[in-house]
């Protein structure tokens, strides 16, 4: 009988997303490091916040994280 292969974790997902203790998938906003001077202050402040991923995307990311 052949061994069942393990699913590898996606290293990109591990780098960009984090899993909280309560099971939420967290991500940071993009476009925060370069050419930020043209954004107004409310946009900059909004990009500082950490977002949670919900719905179908959450299931996809949990599968990629092997959780």
C-alpha positions in Angstrom: 0.0 0.0 0.0 1.3 3.4 -0.9 1.8 6.1 1.8 -0.6 9.0 1.6 1.4 12.2 0.9 1.2 15.1 3.3 -0.1 18.4 2.1 2.7 21.1 2.2 2.0 24.4 3.8 2.0 27.4 1.4 5.0 29.5 2.6 3.5 32.6 1.0 0.3 32.2 3.2 2.4 31.7 6.3 4.3 34.9 5.6 1.4 37.1 4.9 -1.4 35.8 7.2 -1.6 35.0 10.9 -3.9 32.8 12.8 -5.2 34.2 16.1 -5.8 32.2 19.3 -9.6 32.4 18.6 -9.2 31.0 15.1 -9.5 34.3 13.1 -7.3 34.7 10.0 -5.6 38.1 10.1 -3.9 40.1 7.4 -2.3 43.5 6.9 -3.2 46.0 4.2 -1.2 46.3 1.1 0.4 49.4 -0.4 1.5 50.8 3.0 5.3 51.2 2.5 5.8 53.1 -0.7 4.4 56.4 -2.1 2.2 57.0 0.9 2.5 60.7 0.9 -0.3 61.1 -1.7 -2.8 59.3 0.6 -4.9 61.4 3.0 -4.6 60.7 6.7 -7.9 58.7 6.9 -6.6 56.3 4.2 -3.2 55.9 6.0 -4.9 55.2 9.3 -7.3 52.7 7.7 -4.3 50.8 6.2 -2.6 50.6 9.6 -5.5 48.4 10.9 -5.3 44.6 10.8 -8.2 43.0 8.9 -9.9 39.7 9.5 -10.7 37.4 6.6 -14.2 35.9 6.5 -16.3 33.5 4.5 -15.0 31.4 1.7 -11.6 33.0 1.8 -11.1 32.0 5.4 -11.8 28.3 4.5 -9.2 28.5 1.7 -6.5 30.1 3.8 -7.1 27.6 6.7 -6.6 24.8 4.1 -3.4 26.4 2.8 -2.2 26.8 6.4 -2.9 23.1 7.1 -5.2 23.8 10.0 
